[in-house]
Amino acid sequence: TVEVGNPQRFQKKMVSAGVVGVTNVLSHLKMIEPPEEHLGDAPIICKGSYWMYTEAGGVLDVLPGLTQHVTKDEIVARVTDIYGNLVEEYRAPDAGVVIGKSTDPLNQTGSRIAHIGIVAGPEDASKFKLSPSAFSR
């Protein structure tokens, strides 16, 4: 199952990227013939992930976009009241990549903010049964 993009929406770019990714995986596993040309960007391989959640209700603004890399302690989101006054600011607990995010500005306490993927490196290659060169991004 490929999980990408906004919930309950068909997003052509995301669907196309998913098809490319699945095709590349099937090709890598020698289940289908490789495509004639490279399809899409190199994948970002994550060794783990977690969701960040709000601790205060209000208007939520998630700053980074999907697939955007974030650094540890970078501001990821802000919650304001209806007048624009800052209620809470949320920082990335770790360096990673945004693999999912809330798009609904109406936020209740405990709502999802962003799904942060912890990017794998060459030292994780054996875990994924990949060559260390697969991580040369």
C-alpha positions in Angstrom: 0.0 0.0 0.0 1.3 3.4 -0.9 0.2 6.2 1.4 0.9 9.7 0.0 -0.7 13.1 -0.3 -3.7 14.6 1.3 -6.5 12.3 2.7 -9.6 11.7 0.7 -8.2 13.4 -2.4 -7.0 12.1 -5.8 -3.8 13.9 -6.5 -2.5 13.2 -10.0 1.2 13.9 -9.2 1.1 11.7 -6.1 -0.7 8.8 -8.0 1.9 9.1 -10.8 4.8 9.1 -8.3 3.3 6.0 -6.6 3.0 4.1 -9.9 6.6 5.0 -10.7 7.7 3.9 -7.3 5.9 0.5 -7.4 7.1 0.0 -11.0 10.7 0.6 -9.9 10.4 -1.7 -6.9 9.0 -4.5 -9.1 11.8 -4.0 -11.6 14.4 -4.0 -8.8 13.0 -7.3 -7.6 13.1 -8.6 -11.1 9.4 -9.3 -11.2 8.9 -7.1 -14.3 11.2 -5.9 -17.0 13.0 -2.6 -16.1 11.4 0.5 -17.6 13.3 1.9 -20.7 14.2 5.1 -18.9 14.4 6.2 -15.3 10.9 7.0 -13.9 10.9 9.8 -11.3 13.2 10.9 -8.6 15.3 8.6 -6.4 13.2 7.4 -3.5 13.8 8.6 0.1 14.3 5.6 2.2 13.2 5.9 5.9 14.2 3.6 8.7 11.4 4.8 10.9 8.7 7.5 11.3 6.3 9.1 13.7 3.5 11.6 13.8 3.8 14.9 15.7 0.6 15.9 17.6 -0.7 19.3 18.9 -1.0 20.1 22.6 -3.3 23.1 22.0 -6.3 23.8 19.8 -6.7 26.6 17.4 -5.7 27.4 13.8 -2.9 25.1 12.6 -0.3 26.1 10.0 2.1 23.4 9.0 5.1 25.1 7.4 7.1 22.4 5.4 5.7 20.7 2.4 5.6 17.0 1.6 9.0 15.5 1.0 10.7 18.6 2.4 13.6 17.8 4.7 13.6 19.4 8.2 16.4 19.8 10.7 16.2 19.1 14.4 14.5 21.9 16.3 13.3 23.6 13.1 9.8 25.1 13.4 7.4 22.7 11.8 4.0 24.3 12.7 2.3 27.0 14.6 -1.1 27.1 16.3 -2.8 30.5 16.6 -6.1 31.7 18.0 -8.8 33.1 15.7 -7.2 36.5 16.1 -3.8 35.4 14.9 -2.1 35.4 18.3 0.5 32.6 18.7 -0.8 29.8 21.0 1.9 27.2 20.4 4.9 26.5 18.2 6.1 23.0 17.3 9.7 22.1 16.4 11.0 18.9 14.8 12.3 16.6 17.5 14.7 15.0 14.9 16.1 15.7 11.5 14.0 14.0 8.9 11.6 14.3 5.9 7.9 15.2 5.9 6.0 12.2 4.6 2.6 13.3 5.7 1.0 16.5 7.0 -2.3 17.9 8.3 -4.0 20.1 5.7 -7.0 21.1 7.9 -6.4 24.4 9.6 -9.1 23.7 12.2 -7.2 22.0 14.9 -8.3 20.4 18.2 -5.9 19.4 21.0 -4.2 16.1 20.0 -4.6 16.6 16.3 -1.9 15.4 13.9 0.7 17.9 12.7 3.2 16.1 10.5 4.4 12.6 9.8 8.3 12.8 10.1 10.4 10.1 8.4 13.8 9.4 9.8 16.0 9.1 6.7 18.1 5.9 6.4 21.7 6.0 5.4 24.2 3.6 3.9 24.8 2.0 7.3 21.1 0.8 7.1 21.6 -0.8 3.7 21.6 -4.4 4.9 18.4 -3.9 6.8 16.7 -3.0 3.5 18.7 -5.5 1.4 20.0 -2.7 -0.7 23.4 -1.6 -1.9 24.9 1.3 0.1 25.0 3.2 -3.3 21.1 3.3 -3.1 21.6 5.9 -0.4 23.8 8.3 -2.3 21.4 11.3 -2.4 
